[in-house]
Amino acid sequence: MESRIEQVAEKHKKGYNCAQAVACGYCDLVGLDEETMFRVTEGLGLGCGSMDGTCGAVAAACVIAGAKNSTVEMGGMGSKKSTYGIAKQIVNRFKEESGTVICKELKGIETGTPAKPCPECVRDAARILEEVVFSE
């Protein structure tokens, strides 16, 4: 797969929130249309709507990981364990590189010193998603 990091960054520049930019950049690879993905990830932006939660770009990478890995065994364990493992890799890699996955900490709201601005979070989450989920 050719990298889509630049496309994701452009979506963010055009006004997609962090989650929408990442998720919409890869939604076609998991059989979902962009409008639906845009809608379902809207509430994940701004640290899941409050800046207190997980960075939307990271959350969206986990959404795409689930969409790609799920075996859709509703009511059973199915692929959940393996999907949780993939999501954990994404979250841990981002946290190792950035120091945190919490939006307000990344933005430096309490310290006045941003750890990583949103455009970098979007790019890094997309890169990690590509490395962990789409590297085959």
Residue pairs with C-beta under 8 A, 6 or more apart in sequence:
1 29
1 130
1 134
3 127
3 130
4 25
4 26
4 126
4 130
5 123
5 126
5 127
5 130
7 25
8 21
8 22
8 24
8 25
8 26
8 122
8 123
8 126
9 21
9 119
9 122
9 123
9 126
11 20
11 21
11 24
11 25
12 18
12 21
12 118
12 119
12 122
13 119
16 24
16 38
17 41
17 42
17 44
17 45
17 46
17 56
18 44
18 45
18 46
18 55
18 56
18 57
18 60
18 118
18 121
18 122
18 125
19 41
19 42
19 44
19 45
19 56
19 57
19 59
19 60
19 63
20 37
20 38
20 41
20 42
20 44
20 45
20 56
20 60
21 57
21 60
21 122
22 56
22 57
22 60
22 61
22 64
22 122
22 125
22 126
22 129
23 37
23 38
23 40
23 41
23 60
23 63
23 64
24 34
24 37
24 38
24 41
25 126
26 64
26 126
26 129
26 134
27 33
27 34
27 36
27 37
27 64
27 67
28 34
29 64
29 68
29 134
30 64
30 67
30 68
31 67
32 67
40 63
41 56
41 59
41 60
41 63
43 49
44 56
44 59
44 60
44 63
45 56
46 56
46 103
47 53
47 54
47 55
47 56
47 102
47 103
47 104
48 54
48 56
48 59
48 103
51 103
51 104
51 107
51 109
52 102
52 103
52 104
53 59
53 102
53 103
54 91
54 101
54 102
54 103
55 94
55 101
55 102
55 103
55 106
55 121
55 125
56 103
57 118
57 121
57 122
57 124
57 125
57 126
58 90
58 91
58 94
58 101
58 121
58 125
60 125
61 90
61 94
61 125
61 126
61 128
61 129
61 133
62 87
62 90
62 91
64 129
64 133
65 83
65 86
65 87
65 90
65 129
65 132
65 133
66 83
66 86
66 87
68 133
68 134
69 79
69 82
69 83
69 86
69 133
70 78
70 79
70 83
71 78
71 79
72 78
73 79
86 132
86 133
89 132
90 125
90 128
90 129
90 132
90 133
91 101
93 128
93 131
93 132
94 101
94 124
94 125
94 128
95 101
97 124
97 128
98 106
98 115
98 116
98 121
98 124
99 105
99 115
100 106
100 115
104 110
105 111
105 115
106 114
106 115
106 116
106 117
106 118
106 121
107 114
107 115
107 117
107 118
108 114
108 115
116 124
